[in-house]
Amino acid sequence: MAFPLLLSPHQIRDVTLKNRIVIAPMHQYSGVKGYPTDWHVMSVGRYAAGGAGLVFVESTKVERRGCGTVGDLGLWHDDFIPHFKRLADFIQQQGSISAIQLGHSGRKARRFRPWEGGKPLVQTPEVDDWEDWELVSSSGESDSGDPAPRSLSIDEIQDMVQHWGDAARRANEAGFEVLE
């Protein structure tokens, strides 16, 4: 009987996966002010400990305004690095390759979590930085009666490019081996 291809090593550029089992980045909506919690260690840790070759941490936002919900993760400042390093290190200690997905929710930001209805968020005491969590996008168009985002200026788009670059640097400093 031939060895299953799924369980064979696979190389992508300079990263070698021990097998072809990849855990996709799944939103957990369990961050606290952008920081990962023990929930995240348990969640990604179980897949790594279970033998997956590549384990992604959920979509992690490059700036506060990009958070889809109050539970999104973030890498918009250096204070986040040690918390994400804990995730990357744990994944690697289990023999898996650590990966992270960066993202920005744009016009779909600032919403209730899916189990809370997923509708546009209203200001609550839980959100103490409402003004910093401005709804912005590449255009001012909205969808299905949702609040219209503010369209970013050309200068702000250039700043956004820098946010993505800074978040990528932070992910690298945290020890992630793969970045999406």
Disulfide bonds with the S-S distance in Angstrom:
none
